[in-house]
Amino acid sequence: MFTKKRAAAIVLVIAAVFTLLMGGCQQKTENTPAPGNTSAAPSDTSAPAEPEFVFKIGHDQPENHPYQNFAVTFADEVKKATNGKVEIEIFPGAQLGSEAAMTDSVRMGTLDFVISTTGNSSSLLPRIGIMGMPFMYENGDHALAVSKDEGLLQYYQDIVREADVGIELLAFAASGPRNIYSTVPVTSLEDLKGLKIRCQTSPIEVEVWKALGAIPTSMPFAEIYTALQTGLVKAAENCPTSYVINKHNEVAPYYVKTENTWMMHPILASSATLEKVDDAARQAFYSAAKVAAQAIYDAQQVSDEKNLEEGIAAGVKYTDTIDRKPFMDVVIPIQDRFAKELDTQYALDRVRSLAPSAAK
């Protein structure tokens, strides 16, 4: 006979079975990923972490410029060395202001890193200007050797720290040669007399161009095209890459292989940024900058050759036979004087000792 007690017992048994079945399903769902979904797999402790810090690096050139090669390599190396805990965002094309403005932002701690030039950074750090003096380097091998010299780097890192302006020097990066380009032909030193030329803001640069007979004018890079177009200046100087990709060849078709300056870039970091991270991350910044320095040099050589060829094909009148000796005869005494005035004789002597001719 089917009693109420029996019915209650059957209900309890069914409930117990249902509970066991649900528990088994629950366990399977938690430990087994759904088909095609690997997100529930056990985590790999060696996988890159979510970034704890996101920093910014800026430069004033387009994305197809070797500056970008430096920035990308620097960001990749930092991310790898910190296992993803530090991420670097890149802002090319003067998005964050002119190079001088970005250097000031690094000083104030509102920007983390900048690819600078000695011409612009020396307005804040005068003693660094000697590293970018015109006619200082014999060729690319010389500039590259100087950029990798640990003694010179340590010497200038100490100088920058002593200046106490809120900036740290991570590395020097050599890239390529700056050459004169103009709206009128320049074939000798005599042609510079009275020529209005845009130069960088460094007092050293201004004095050198004056001594060479030119009339130097400083202005942000972004203003050069219009200045050449309107006749505000008749000449400027830069590497073939910057000359062509910024279309300066459209308004200044004469390009002369003076190699007046092999570019030496101080890679600057905000002291405030370095204070935010631990020692391991700080070391990652220094190491990454050195790796990226080689990347910018390699990219610059390829890019300069390619852009010069494209410029010539587009109508650039290229001269590679100018005599550099008269220029150097004027500039070498200025190098000596500035080294004495800035108390950087060690730097000048070391740079000269690394020249290929010094080894002969």
N, C-alpha and C positions, 0 to 999 in steps of 0.2 A: 504494500500500500504506500502510495506516494504522500508522505507527510510533510508538514512544514519544516521539520528538522532536516529531513533529507534534502529538500530544496535549498535550504540555507547552506548545507554542506557543499552541494554542487556549485553554488555561486562562489563560495570561498576558493574552491579548487580552480575554477576558471580564472578568477582574479589573480591567483598566485602564478598560474601559467602565463598569463598576459604580462605580468610584471617581469618575469624572467626573460620573456621574449624581447620586451622593450629595452631591458638593461643590456642585452646582447647587442641589439641594434645600435644603442647609444655608444657602446665601446668601439664598435666597428667604425662608426662615423668619425670618432675622434682620432683614431689611429691610422685609418686608411684613406688616402686622398681619393677624391672622385676621379673617374676616368678623364684623362687629359689635363688634370689639374695637379701640378707639383707643388703648389704653394703650401700645402700642409705637411710637406716632407720635413724631417728634422733639420733644424738650421745648422749651417756650417759656421763654426766659430771663427774661421779664417776669412769669411766673406767680408767685403768692405762695409764699414759701419755707415750709418746715416751721418751726414756732416754735422759736426758740432759747431763749426765756424764756416761762414761764407764770406770771403774777402774779395776785394776788387783790384784789378790791375788795369791801368790806362795807358794809352799811347796816342799820338796825334796823326798816325798814318792809316791809309785804307787797309782793309783786310787782306789784300793781295800783296802787301808789303812785308819784307822780312821781319819787321817788328812783330807781326802777328805770329811768325814762326817761333820767335822767342816766347811770346805770351802763352801760346798753346803748349809748348814744351814745358815751360815753367809750371803751368797749371797741372799738366799730366804727371810730372815728376812729384809735385807736392802731394797730389791725391794718392799716388802710389806709395810714397814714403810714409804717409800718415794713415794708410789703410782706409782712405775715404773720409777721415774725420775732418779734414780741411779741404774746402772746395774754393777754387779761384774763378771768379767771373771776369771775363775779358771785355773791355770797353775800348774799341779802336776808333780811329777817325775823329779824334778830339771831341768825342761825345761828352767828356767830363771837363772840357776846357782846353786851352792851349797847354803846351808842355810846361811853360812857366807857371801857369795857373794850377796844373796838376801837381807840380812839385811843391807848390805852396799848400795844396790840399793835403799832401802827404805830411808836410810839416805840422799841420794843424790836427792831423789824425782823422780827417774826413775821407781820405783815400788811403788805401793800404800800400799799394806798390805803383811805381811808375818807371817806364823805360825813358831815361833822360839822355841828355847830351852834356858834354862838359861845358859847351857854350852857354846853355841855359842854367844848369845847376850851379855854375860858378857865381851867379849873381847872389846866391844864398851861401855858397861854400867857395869863396874866392880861391883857396889854395888848390882846389881840384882842377882849376882852369889850365894849369900847366900841362895836364895829360892830353889836352886836345889842341895844343898850340899848332898853328899852321906850320907845315914843312918840318914836323917833328919826326915823322916815320918815313923810312926809305921805301917800304912796300908793305904788302899785306902780311907777309910772314913776320915782319918786324912788329907790326901792330898786334898780331895774334900772340906773339911771344910775350909782349908787354901785358896784355890782358890776362894772361895766365900766370904771371909772376907773383908768387905768394908773398914775397917780401914787399913788393909795391902795394899789393892789396892790403896787407896788414898795416903798412905805413899810413895809408889813406883811411882805413877803418878807424884807426886811432885818432886821426885828425878830425874826422867827422864826429866821432863821439865827444871829443874835447870841445868842439864847436857848440854842442848842446843845443841844437836847434830842432830837436824832435824827429831826427832822421837817422837811419842806419844805412850804411853802404853794404849791400849784399855781395856785389861782384862788379868787375868791369867786363864789358862785352865789346870786342872790336867787330866792326861790320865791313864797311867798304869806303872807297875814296870819294871825297867831295871834289868836284871839278867846277870850273867857272862856266856859266852859260849866259848868253847875252843877246841883246837885240841888234848889236853891231859886232863886226868881227874883232876878235882879240887874238893876236898872234905872237905878242911879245909883252914884256913888262912895260914897255913904253905905252902900249895901248890902254893900260889901266889909269894913266894920268887923267884926273878929272872925271873918271867914270863913276857914276852913282851905282853902288852895289849894295844889295841887301845882305847883311851878315847877321850872325847870331848876337845875342845881347851881351856876351862876355866882354869886359873891358880889354882883355888881351886881344880878342878878335878885332875889335874896333881899332886898337892902336896899330895892329899889324897891317890892316888894309889901308890905314892912313899913311903908314910908312912906305907902302908899295905905290902910293900916289893916287889911290882911289878915294872916293867920298862914301864912307860906309853909312848905311842906314839900317837900323834894327826895326823889325816888325814881326808879328806872328806869322807862322808859316802859311796859314790860310789866306793871308792878304797878298801873297807874292804875285799870284797870277794877275790880279787887277793892277797891282803896282807896275808890273812889266808892261801890261796892255796900255796903261794910260801914260807911261813914260815917267812915273814918279821915280822909278829906278830903271837903269839900263841893263843891269846884270844881277845875278845871284850866283850861288854856288851850292851844289848838292850832288848826291850820287845819281847815276843814270836812272835807277829805279824811281826815285822820288821825282826826278825831272820829267820822266815820260808818263808815269801812271797818274800824275797830277796835271798832265797836259800843259806843262810849262813850255814844252817845245813848240806849242802853237803860237806863242807870243814872243819866244826867245829862241830862234832856230840855230844859233851858233853855240856849239858845245866843244870845250877845249880840255884836253887831258892834262890838267895841272897837278892833279892829286895833291892839292894844297893841304888837305887834311884827311887823314884816315880816321874815320869816326870811332871814337871811344865813348861808350855809353856807360855811365854810372847807373847801376840798377839799385834804386832807392826804395827803402821800406820805412813805414811809419814806426817810430819807437813805440807809440801807443799800441800798434798792432802786435808787435813782438812781445809786449808785456802781457797780452791776453792769452798767450799759448804757453805750453810747457816747453822744456828744453829740447825734447825730441822734435817737436814741430818747428821750433826756431831753427834747429840744425837742418831740417828738411828744406827750409827756405834758402839757406845759404848754399846747400848742395844743389838744389834744383836750379838756382841762378847760374851756377857754373856749367851745368849740363846745357842749359838753354843758351848760354853764351856761345857755345860751339855751334848750336843750331842756327843762330842768327848769322854767324859768319859764313857758314856753308851756304845758307839760303841766299845771302847777299851776293856772293860771287856768281851764282847761277842766274839770279834775277837781274843783276847789273848787265851781264853779257847779253841776256835775252832782250832787255828793254833798250839797250843801246842799239842793237841790231834793228829792232822795230822802229826806233826813232830815226835812224839813218834811212830806212826804207820809206819813212813818211816824209822825208825831206830835210832832216837835221844835217847841218853842215859841220862835220866832225873833224877836229884837228888833233893829232896825237904827236906832233913834232915840236911842240914848244919847249924851249930851253928853260929848265927849272933852276939852273944854277944862279942866275941873277936874282931870282926870288929868294933863294936860300941865303945868299950873301947879305940881303937886307934883313932877313928875319932872324938868323942865328944870334946876332947880338941882342935882339929883343928877347929871345928865349932866355939868354943868360941874365939879362937885367931883371926880368920878371921872377925868375927862380930865386934870385937874391932878395928881391923885395918881398916875395911871398914866403920866404924861408922854406923853399922846397928844392934846394940844391940836390938833396939825395935823390928825389924823383927824377930830375933832369939827367943827372949822371947815370942813374940806373937805366933809364930809357935809352940813352945813347950807348950804353955798354951792351945792350941787347940787339943793336943794329947789326945786320949781316956784314956790313963793311968793317965793324969793330972786331970781328972774328978773324979777319984776314991778316 
